[in-house]
């Protein structure tokens, strides 16, 4: 069953918000206080691409059929394969970051390999449940996220550190603009769920950019709440373990939200991983239709073997950072253009 617009918008918003928050908070901590600037820049890069997909939204063809009509069968499968490799790399990097954060608050009571295996098994089972189940979970998780973040915001009103937002440019224009392309790739990746969306509904023309905007706003608001609540902000890069510790220590306030934060953080990460594995399953089924529902288990097995064999690989991170946006954006933009051209020729 394809995802309706009502389920797709919160799913896209949640995945984008989680992924953007993790990218900035864990890997670019110096951008936290001025995160709204690169987030708006990433949105400016992504929105034109999403708008170029408008001819394929509300059309008589489903999104996967529209891609094949735009590129041809071979061309569409070639783009699917490129996107598949990139998403597999993203899953690997997110899994390793998640494992490192888990290790930081389990006092080394578990082995990192065990964390990777259990994480991917749980995420893989979530992906196997199907895209509609993930979309319904996203609606619930998004509401919980807003509730917990709202409680944190109310709890920090009296001691809000407004001075942390100054200077407005934070670490400087060069640092702020250096991460625009990686962040744009992060924001664009969840849009691949369109391949299983009920895109023949004209409402998707408004729902697609709305999901991206809501994701950016949610990530920016979460980072702003964190900035206001911290006594001090780091001025130099710090480890993932340290980042996770100070994130969860936000619960050591009057409202005592440490346990809900731990649960919400883990649930959000697993939700993101399950959705990306599901996207891999979708792409595998489009490349080789005979795979059927085995797409998600195959993707899970590939990532698990990759993580265990090569737990650290800087080249993978660089490829994902600088390759995700150009590959996805170019493919989506060209598909929108070619689909419009071929539809006019057949009229």
Secondary structure, DSSP 8 states (H G I E B T S, - for coil): --B-HHHHHHHHHHHHHHHHHHIIIII-GGGGGGHHHHHHHHHHHHHHHHHTTGGGSSSSS-HHHHHHHHHHHHHHHHHHHHHHHHHHHHHHHHHHHHHHHHHHTTTT-S-HHHHHHHHHHHHHHHHHT-HHHHHHHHHHHHHHHHHHHHHHHHHTSTT--GGGG-STTTT-HHHHHHTHHHHHHHHHHGGGGGGGB-TTSTTHHHHHHHHHHHHHHHHHHHHHHHHHH-S---SS---HHHHHHHHHGGGSSTT--HHHHHHHHHHHHHHHHHHHHHHHHHHHHHH-GGGTTHHHHHHHHHHHHHHHH-S--HHHHHHHHHHHHHHHHHHHHHHHHHHHHHHHHH-
